[in-house]
Amino acid sequence: MEVTEELTVWQPTALPTSTQTQRLLLSGLAFAVAMVFLVLGVAAVSSKIYSTGFGPRSAAEQALHATQGELELTKLRLQRSERLFRYLARYGISADLATLIHDRALHEGIDPELAFRLVWTESRFNPRAVSSVGAIGLAQVMPETARHFYPGITPAELFEPAKNLEIGFRHLAELLSRYGPDSDMALLAYNRGPVRVQELLHAGIDPRNGYASHIMDGYYEAVIRRNEEQF
């Protein structure tokens, strides 16, 4: 989606339904409670082993180490649930779509915060969106770009959310790798096409059109807040 001079400022559209919210919160809380009982159980068993003198010391140590691993896993799962809740609440999208964007972004090596901003800017989370130049779906993937990753893919297949996000995020990951720390240039290449960006640069024309700055506005602050809240 090419950004014009007037950019639409994001406003909340709708809060998630209570069912979606409860599903995420309850799943995270249920898992946390289960882990608490697991920790208490392992601690009790370990204490009994030490107090009675039965069993090698390594058995208790192994049990404690296993518990520590489970606790770390629990922490990661709770952080994931919290992030998903915040994204679906911020953008007013379904829990399923928030999960799909979040997990696919991580799979392709993209920061979920950046991924959600890109999909919002590109399609407003509409999987049926089609631009005037033929870009399709949630991540507004061009058919020729899709064929770079899947030679036999058809335009109709790009309306499938999971496949669209996979290709879009993989394309963005390649651009971020190509342009190194210059994420603005990578986003600009995603929007205008890398060939077009290079043509403009070679002609001495500034290729910036407001797209990257629109996506990155407040991005680093959001990442800092997210990281601080995890500790």
Residue, then its C-alpha position, 0 to 999 in steps of 0.5 A: m500500500e503506497v502511502t500518500e501525503e495524508l496518512t490515516v492516524w490509527q484509532p481503536t476500532a473495537l475492543p476484543t470480545s469478552t470471549q476472546t479476552q477470557r480465552l487468552l487470560l484463562s489459558g495463561l492463568a490455568f497454565a501458571v496455576a498448573m506450574v505452581f502445583l508442579v513446583l510445589g510437588v517437586a519441592a516436596v519430593s526433593s525435600k523428602i529425598y534430602s530429609t530421609g537420606f534415600g536416593p542420590r543427591s543428583a536425583a533431587e538436583q535433577a528434579l529441581h533443574a527440571t522445575q526451573g526449566e518448567l518455570e522458565l517455560t511458564k514465564l515465556r508462555l505468560q509473556r506471549s499471552e500478555r502480548l497477544f492480549r495487548y495486540l488484539a485489544r490495541y487493534g480490535i482484531s480476533a485472538d486467532l488473527a493476533t496469534l497468527i501474526h505474532d507467531r508467524a512474525l517470530h517464525e520469520g525473524i520479524d519483531p511482532e511489534l513491527a509486524f503488527r504495524l506493517v499489517w495495519t498500515e498495509s491492509r487494516f487487517n483485511p485479508r481480502a484487501v487488494s490495492s490499485v496496483g494488485a497487491i493482495g491480502l493482509a501483508q499486501v503481497m504482490p503476485e510476482t513477489a510471491r512467486h519468488f518464494y513459491p513459483g507456482i502460487t496463484p493470486a487466489e492463494l494469497f488471500e489465505p492469511a497464513k500463506n500471505l503473512e508467511i510470504g510478506f514477513r519472509h520478504l521483509a526479513e530478506l529486505l532487513s537483512r539486505y539493508g542491515p540496520d537501516s530499517d527505514m530503507a527496508l520498509l521503503a523497499y517493501n512498500r515501493g519495491p527494491v528495484r524502484v527504490q534503487e532507480l530513484l536513488h541512482a537518479g538522485i531522487d529521495p525515495r522516501n514517501g512517508y511509509a517508513s516513518h508512519i510505521m516506525d512512529g513510536y516503534y522504539e518506545a513501544v519495544i522499550r516498554r515491552n522489554e521493561e515489562q518482561f523483567 
